[in-house]
Amino acid sequence: MSWFKDNPFLAGLTVITLIAAGALSYMIFQSASTYAAASESYTAAVAKLHSLQNKVPFPSQENLKAMQANIEGYSARIAALQGQLSSMEIPLDEKITPQQFQDGLRTAVNDLRKSADANGVKVPENFYFGFDQYQTQVPTDQAAPALYRQFRVIQSLVSRLVDFKVASVDAVVRPPIAEESAARAPAQPNKPEAAAAFIRMPFSVSFTADPAKLRVAYNSLLAPEQFLIVRSVSLQNSSPQAPPKVTQDAATNSAANLFAPVADAKDGEKKSLQVILGRELLKVTLNLEMLDFPEPQVAKK
C-alpha cells in the first residue's frame, strides 16, 4: 500500500490502464459476437439467394408473368373440359318439386306398360323403374331434382329396351343416391370438404333378349344423353345344356338328308333342318354407373 501512496500518478495510471484494458476486451468480445452473427446471417442469405437462383423458374417478374399465363391457359382448358362433360349429362332442374317427380314417375310407368303391351314385352307387375318407395311417398325437396334426373336416364334406357322388343324387362336395382342418404342421416356440424371431381350413381338393369337384340341394346348405350359407364355385364343362357350328342350313323344320315334334293319329298312331306343354336335367350344384367360432374369451385383471390 505504501507504493501506491508514494507513487500516486503511477498508481492512477495503472488503474486506468486496467480499466481501459477490461473495456477493450469487452468491446472486442462484443464485436466478435456481432461479427459472428452477421457472418451467419450473410451466409444464410447467400445460401437462400443461390437456392432461388437455382429454382426453375427463377422468381423474377418475367417468370411470374409467364406462370400466370400458364395458369390462365390451364384454367381455360379445364373450363372447356367441364363444358364438354356438362354437355354429356342431363342438366339438373332445381325447380322440380317432390310432387312433380312422383307425378312424372307414375305417368312414365303407365306409358311403359302400354308400350310394352304393344311390343309384346313382359314387364313385372310392380315395376317402378327402381323407385318403388316413391309409389306411396314423395321425396324430400333436396332429393327431388337429383332423383328426377336419374329417373330420366333409367326411363330412357328401359324405354329403348321395350322399343327393341326384348323378351322381357326383369328388374331395375338402384341404390340410394347421396341426396336421399343425406335426407335420412342425422344433422352433422358443418365441416369443410373437398369438392369431388365427379359423383357416382350406380344402378343395374336386368332384361331377357335374344343375342341379336342384346347387341343392339348394348350398342345403344354408346350414344345416350347421359354419361354412362358399363362396370360389368352378366349373361345367363336360357338353355344351359349343350346340344345332345348323336351317333356316327345318325350324323351320317343327317348329313345325307342335309344334301338331299328337296324334290325327293313325297306327298307334301316337308324336310327341315334342326336348328341347334340361335333359339336361346340371354338373361342379361347391366351394371352401370351414371356420372355427375359438379361445377368446379373457383378459389377466391
C-alpha positions as CSV (number, residue, x, y, z in Angstrom):
1,M,0.0,0.0,0.0
2,S,3.0,2.3,0.6
3,W,3.9,2.2,-3.1
4,F,0.5,3.5,-4.1
5,K,0.9,6.3,-1.6
6,D,4.5,7.1,-2.7
7,N,3.6,6.9,-6.5
8,P,0.1,8.2,-6.8
9,F,0.5,9.1,-10.5
10,L,1.7,5.6,-11.5
11,A,-0.9,4.0,-9.4
12,G,-3.7,6.0,-11.0
13,L,-2.3,5.3,-14.5
14,T,-2.1,1.6,-13.7
15,V,-5.8,1.6,-12.5
16,I,-6.9,3.5,-15.6
17,T,-4.9,1.1,-17.8
18,L,-6.5,-1.9,-16.3
19,I,-10.0,-0.4,-16.6
20,A,-9.3,0.5,-20.2
21,A,-7.9,-3.0,-21.0
22,G,-11.1,-4.6,-19.5
23,A,-13.3,-2.3,-21.5
24,L,-11.3,-3.0,-24.6
25,S,-11.6,-6.7,-24.0
26,Y,-15.4,-6.4,-23.6
27,M,-15.7,-4.4,-26.8
28,I,-13.6,-6.9,-28.7
29,F,-15.7,-9.8,-27.3
30,Q,-18.9,-7.9,-28.3
31,S,-17.5,-7.1,-31.8
32,A,-16.6,-10.8,-32.3
33,S,-20.1,-11.9,-31.3
34,T,-21.7,-9.3,-33.6
35,Y,-19.3,-10.3,-36.5
36,A,-20.2,-14.0,-36.0
37,A,-23.9,-13.3,-36.1
38,A,-23.5,-11.0,-39.1
39,S,-21.4,-13.7,-40.8
40,E,-24.0,-16.4,-40.2
41,S,-26.8,-14.1,-41.4
42,Y,-24.8,-13.3,-44.5
43,T,-24.0,-17.0,-45.2
44,A,-27.7,-17.9,-44.8
45,A,-28.7,-15.0,-47.2
46,V,-26.2,-16.2,-49.8
47,A,-27.4,-19.8,-49.5
48,K,-31.0,-18.6,-49.9
49,L,-30.1,-16.5,-52.9
50,H,-28.3,-19.5,-54.5
51,S,-31.3,-21.6,-53.8
52,L,-33.6,-19.1,-55.5
53,Q,-31.3,-18.7,-58.4
54,N,-31.2,-22.5,-59.0
55,K,-35.0,-22.8,-58.9
56,V,-36.9,-23.3,-62.1
57,P,-38.5,-20.9,-62.8
58,F,-36.5,-18.3,-61.1
59,P,-38.9,-15.9,-59.1
60,S,-38.5,-12.9,-61.4
61,Q,-41.2,-10.6,-62.7
62,E,-40.8,-12.1,-66.2
63,N,-41.2,-15.6,-65.0
64,L,-44.2,-14.6,-62.8
65,K,-46.0,-13.3,-65.8
66,A,-45.2,-16.5,-67.7
67,M,-46.5,-18.6,-64.8
68,Q,-49.7,-16.5,-64.6
69,A,-50.2,-17.0,-68.4
70,N,-49.8,-20.8,-67.9
71,I,-52.4,-20.8,-65.1
72,E,-54.9,-18.9,-67.2
73,G,-54.4,-21.3,-70.1
74,Y,-54.8,-24.2,-67.8
75,S,-58.0,-22.7,-66.3
76,A,-59.4,-22.2,-69.8
77,R,-58.7,-25.9,-70.8
78,I,-60.3,-27.0,-67.5
79,A,-63.4,-24.9,-68.3
80,A,-63.6,-26.3,-71.8
81,L,-63.4,-29.8,-70.5
82,Q,-66.1,-29.0,-67.9
83,G,-68.3,-27.7,-70.6
84,Q,-67.8,-30.8,-72.7
85,L,-68.6,-33.1,-69.8
86,S,-71.7,-31.0,-68.9
87,S,-73.0,-31.5,-72.5
88,M,-72.8,-35.2,-71.9
89,E,-75.3,-35.3,-69.0
90,I,-78.9,-34.3,-68.4
91,P,-78.9,-30.9,-66.7
92,L,-80.2,-30.8,-63.1
93,D,-83.5,-29.0,-62.9
94,E,-83.6,-27.4,-59.4
95,K,-87.2,-26.4,-59.9
96,I,-88.5,-30.0,-59.8
97,T,-90.8,-30.4,-56.8
98,P,-91.3,-33.7,-55.0
99,Q,-94.9,-33.9,-56.3
100,Q,-93.8,-33.2,-59.9
101,F,-91.3,-36.1,-59.6
102,Q,-93.9,-38.5,-58.3
103,D,-96.4,-37.5,-60.9
104,G,-93.9,-37.9,-63.7
105,L,-92.9,-41.3,-62.4
106,R,-96.4,-42.5,-62.3
107,T,-97.1,-41.3,-65.9
108,A,-93.9,-43.0,-67.1
109,V,-94.9,-46.3,-65.5
110,N,-98.3,-46.2,-67.3
111,D,-96.8,-45.2,-70.6
112,L,-94.2,-48.0,-70.3
113,R,-96.9,-50.6,-69.7
114,K,-98.8,-49.5,-72.8
115,S,-95.7,-49.6,-74.9
116,A,-94.7,-53.0,-73.5
117,D,-98.1,-54.5,-74.3
118,A,-97.9,-53.1,-77.8
119,N,-94.5,-54.5,-78.4
120,G,-95.1,-57.9,-76.7
121,V,-92.5,-57.2,-73.9
122,K,-93.1,-58.7,-70.5
123,V,-92.7,-56.3,-67.5
124,P,-93.0,-57.2,-63.8
125,E,-96.3,-56.5,-62.2
126,N,-94.9,-53.9,-59.7
127,F,-92.2,-52.5,-62.0
128,Y,-91.5,-48.9,-61.0
129,F,-88.1,-48.1,-62.6
130,G,-86.3,-48.9,-59.3
131,F,-88.1,-46.1,-57.4
132,D,-90.5,-48.4,-55.6
133,Q,-90.6,-46.5,-52.3
134,Y,-92.0,-43.4,-54.2
135,Q,-95.2,-45.2,-55.2
136,T,-96.7,-44.1,-51.9
137,Q,-94.4,-41.3,-50.6
138,V,-92.8,-38.2,-52.0
139,P,-89.1,-37.5,-51.8
140,T,-87.6,-34.5,-49.9
141,D,-87.2,-31.2,-51.6
142,Q,-83.5,-31.7,-51.6
143,A,-83.6,-35.1,-53.3
144,A,-86.3,-34.5,-55.9
145,P,-84.2,-32.8,-58.6
146,A,-81.4,-35.4,-58.5
147,L,-83.9,-38.2,-58.4
148,Y,-85.8,-36.8,-61.3
149,R,-82.5,-36.6,-63.4
150,Q,-81.6,-40.2,-62.5
151,F,-85.2,-41.3,-63.3
152,R,-85.0,-39.8,-66.8
153,V,-81.8,-41.7,-67.5
154,I,-83.3,-45.0,-66.4
155,Q,-86.5,-44.3,-68.2
156,S,-84.7,-43.6,-71.4
157,L,-82.7,-46.9,-71.2
158,V,-85.7,-49.1,-70.3
159,S,-87.9,-47.4,-73.0
160,R,-85.2,-48.3,-75.6
161,L,-85.3,-51.9,-74.5
162,V,-89.0,-52.0,-75.0
163,D,-88.7,-50.4,-78.4
164,F,-86.1,-53.0,-79.4
165,K,-88.7,-55.6,-78.4
166,V,-86.7,-57.6,-76.0
167,A,-88.4,-60.6,-74.5
168,S,-88.8,-59.0,-71.0
169,V,-87.6,-56.3,-68.8
170,D,-87.0,-58.0,-65.5
171,A,-85.7,-55.5,-62.9
172,V,-84.0,-52.2,-62.1
173,V,-81.9,-52.1,-58.9
174,R,-81.0,-48.6,-57.7
175,P,-79.0,-47.9,-54.5
176,P,-80.0,-44.6,-52.8
177,I,-78.2,-41.6,-54.1
178,A,-76.3,-39.1,-51.9
179,E,-79.3,-36.7,-51.6
180,E,-81.6,-39.4,-50.3
181,S,-79.0,-40.6,-47.8
182,A,-78.4,-37.0,-46.6
183,A,-82.1,-36.6,-46.0
184,R,-82.2,-39.7,-43.7
185,A,-78.9,-39.1,-41.9
186,P,-78.8,-37.0,-38.7
187,A,-77.6,-33.5,-38.9
188,Q,-73.9,-33.1,-38.6
189,P,-71.8,-30.0,-37.8
190,N,-70.7,-28.2,-41.0
191,K,-67.2,-29.3,-41.9
192,P,-65.3,-28.1,-44.9
193,E,-65.0,-30.9,-47.5
194,A,-63.0,-31.1,-50.7
195,A,-65.3,-30.9,-53.8
196,A,-65.5,-34.2,-55.7
197,A,-64.5,-34.2,-59.4
198,F,-67.5,-36.4,-60.2
199,I,-70.3,-38.2,-58.3
200,R,-71.1,-41.8,-59.0
201,M,-74.7,-43.1,-59.1
202,P,-74.7,-46.8,-59.8
203,F,-77.7,-48.9,-60.9
204,S,-78.4,-52.1,-62.7
205,V,-80.9,-53.2,-65.4
206,S,-81.9,-56.8,-66.0
207,F,-83.7,-58.0,-69.1
208,T,-84.1,-61.0,-71.3
209,A,-83.4,-60.9,-75.0
210,D,-82.0,-62.9,-78.0
211,P,-78.4,-62.3,-78.9
212,A,-79.1,-60.0,-81.8
213,K,-81.3,-57.7,-79.8
214,L,-78.8,-57.7,-77.0
215,R,-76.1,-56.4,-79.4
216,V,-78.5,-53.6,-80.5
217,A,-79.4,-52.7,-76.9
218,Y,-75.7,-52.7,-75.8
219,N,-74.6,-50.5,-78.7
220,S,-77.4,-48.0,-77.9
221,L,-75.5,-47.2,-74.6
222,L,-72.8,-45.5,-76.6
223,A,-74.9,-42.6,-77.6
224,P,-77.2,-41.5,-74.7
225,E,-77.6,-38.0,-73.4
226,Q,-76.1,-39.1,-70.1
227,F,-72.5,-40.2,-69.4
228,L,-72.7,-43.9,-68.5
229,I,-70.0,-46.4,-67.6
230,V,-70.6,-50.1,-68.0
231,R,-69.0,-51.7,-65.0
232,S,-69.9,-55.3,-65.7
233,V,-72.2,-57.4,-67.8
234,S,-73.7,-60.7,-66.6
235,L,-75.1,-63.2,-69.1
236,Q,-77.0,-66.4,-68.4
237,N,-78.2,-68.6,-71.3
238,S,-81.8,-69.8,-71.1
239,S,-80.5,-73.1,-72.5
240,P,-77.6,-74.0,-70.3
241,Q,-77.4,-77.6,-71.5
242,A,-75.3,-78.4,-74.6
243,P,-77.0,-79.8,-77.7
244,P,-77.5,-83.6,-77.5
245,K,-74.8,-85.8,-78.9
246,V,-75.7,-88.1,-81.8
247,T,-74.1,-91.4,-83.0
248,Q,-71.9,-91.6,-86.1
249,D,-74.7,-93.3,-88.1
250,A,-77.2,-90.6,-87.1
251,A,-74.7,-87.9,-88.0
252,T,-74.1,-89.6,-91.4
253,N,-77.9,-89.9,-92.1
254,S,-78.4,-86.2,-91.1
255,A,-75.6,-85.2,-93.4
256,A,-77.2,-87.2,-96.2
257,N,-80.6,-85.6,-95.6
258,L,-79.0,-82.2,-95.5
259,F,-77.7,-82.5,-99.1
260,A,-80.7,-84.5,-100.4
261,P,-82.7,-82.7,-103.1
262,V,-85.9,-81.0,-101.9
263,A,-87.7,-82.5,-104.9
264,D,-87.3,-86.0,-103.3
265,A,-90.0,-85.2,-100.8
266,K,-93.2,-87.2,-101.4
267,D,-96.9,-86.5,-100.6
268,G,-96.2,-83.0,-99.3
269,E,-93.6,-84.3,-96.8
270,K,-91.5,-81.4,-95.6
271,K,-87.9,-81.7,-94.7
272,S,-86.3,-79.1,-92.4
273,L,-83.0,-78.7,-90.6
274,Q,-83.0,-78.9,-86.9
275,V,-81.7,-75.6,-85.5
276,I,-79.3,-76.2,-82.7
277,L,-78.1,-72.7,-81.9
278,G,-79.8,-69.3,-82.2
279,R,-83.1,-70.0,-80.4
280,E,-81.8,-69.5,-76.9
281,L,-82.4,-66.3,-74.9
282,L,-80.0,-64.5,-72.7
283,K,-80.7,-63.2,-69.3
284,V,-78.7,-60.0,-69.1
285,T,-77.8,-57.8,-66.1
286,L,-76.0,-54.5,-67.0
287,N,-74.3,-52.9,-64.0
288,L,-74.0,-49.2,-64.9
289,E,-72.8,-46.0,-63.4
290,M,-74.3,-42.6,-64.1
291,L,-71.7,-39.9,-63.5
292,D,-72.4,-36.3,-62.4
293,F,-69.8,-33.6,-63.0
294,P,-70.3,-30.8,-60.5
295,E,-69.3,-27.3,-61.3
296,P,-65.7,-26.7,-60.2
297,Q,-65.2,-24.4,-57.2
298,V,-63.0,-21.4,-58.1
299,A,-60.7,-20.3,-55.3
300,K,-61.2,-16.8,-54.2
301,K,-58.3,-14.5,-54.6
